[in-house]
Amino acid sequence: MFYTTGTVVGKVNATDRDLAGSLHAKIKYCLTTGLDLFAINPKMGVITTITNTLDREAKDKHLVTVVIRDMDGAVNGLSTTGTATITVGDINDNVPIFTKTSPLDYEQNKNVKLEIKACNQAELSGTEAQWMSIPVDVNVLNEDEGPAFSAPTIRFTVKENTPKGTLIGSYIATDPDTKSSNGITYYKLTDPASWITVNRNNGELRVANTIDRESPFVQNGFYNITMKAVDASSKTGTGKVIIVVEDVNDNMPVIPPTEIVLCEKEGELGSVLVVAEDKDQKPFSDPFSFSLPHGHEGKWSLTKVNGTAAMLRHIQELPTGIYHVPIDVTDLQGFGKTQTAKVRICQCRNGACLAKDHSVSLGPLALLAMLLPLLFLLLLGLLLAFFCVTKREKLEFEDVGDSGGILLKSNTESPGEEVDSSLITIPTTGIDQAVKGSVKGVNAGWSGNKSFSTIGGQSTHGNGMHGASGVVTSDTQEYYSGQYDNQFGTQSGQFGMGSAINFDRYLAQDATFLHNWRTNGRYINQKLAYFGTEDGRYADDLIHSYGFEGAGSAAGSVGCCSDFGDNDNLDFLNALGPKFKTLGAVCRKT
């Protein structure tokens, strides 16, 4: 039936037994459902349409909920809910059409012949006239259709664990127009586990990975993939491949690794049910066989309950605790191995083990935490004691009178370069051989052994050192004897006028004395190394004032380079005086 907006559908009647005309009897109407299609007059209860889209062919009945409330709809009024059913009537708003009951295929039937007859529902009576009929020819037009598989669904059977590369079968498609498979390529649309490969040229299906019937991708033993065929014009067609996965005996029965609780009962031996599982299907699974391995029958016994379970009993009193009981479990084909059941024997309450009574005590970590501070204090004390015992006392340098390593004060009166000719030190390798033959130095045998020679002046020796007004030459040899407690040194010298003085001095066998010599030797070596750089410093030499050096020197007061002008003048040796001759006579070898 055709409706326009505002068409009256019906009227809802309601009464109130309160005093007529009072506010208690004044009723108000409203809708709670169907508000997109209908409306109701709040005073009169008349239902009208608010749309013109009501279609009987789409929905011929509508249910709406009506709420009525007294007190003129006030919140504190009493209310009642009711349901109204609205039925949509039919009108002649649809034209007759021909319908197709099955698809038409140009390749199968290019022309369809129909006969159409017009007749009334009531049969003709009292006449021999026939109903009018006319023939109708339907021409089917051709379209470029995509390739079609030989069947919408194809099924193959494969055993699980089939080797890779095994041919399963072929699933090919043809072009409906040419009835040929030439130029068609094949692809996979779905392959959840990637178990199958498809040859693009001929549609062959092969095993790509291990097929497992127990995989979650296999449902009820079936594994499905979807294939697509594409022709030269990029038209496509799809097909479904169902792979039936046959079971093999590749799983053995196992006992779940969960802990089995055996409740201890006073005065009797307890028992517990042991259940095994097998992922394979029959006949590769239950009924299972249960037995105890040889040598384990003394404490436990097994009694089969059904095809998947056995009753485990202990046949002697056992203390509470956890026991690992070996059990041989095999399937119907005899495939299996020894499984281990983890059994806990304990006191139970309602089938659950009671918690053990725990005493309050210190664990090993707590004890270790308490002992660590004491160990650290003990270690600290030992370290302090070790340092105190092994600490070397501060050694002071003492003038023993014959060290020869005591540093003398400089005769310069202000900071600057020392230019006294007596302090000029040069290697003996740089002196003329004739001079070296006439003058020999003094050797001192300690950690830093040094030999000195004096050229062109007067030489004196005192306190292990010597001074001269001439040029001092020195050679330094670094050696040290390992015999710390029994070492002595020898000093000898020969002076230019043919007189020689030999003397031996024994060094004291004392560790402090040796340490002093070693320290002096290191300091003198540093000083000698510093003097080795003197030549490079002459370029920056400055003029300094020097005090008068006194009388009595054969060469007089000299500068830094005055002695080099007459290196061959050895006349000063003739003026050494009688004292030196007496000393030379005493020291001369006999």
Order of alpha helices (4+ residues) and beta strands (2+ residues): beta-beta-beta-beta-beta-beta-beta-beta-beta-beta-beta-beta-beta-beta-beta-beta-beta-beta-beta-beta-beta-beta-beta-beta-beta-beta-alpha-beta-alpha-beta-beta-beta-beta-beta-beta-beta-alpha-alpha
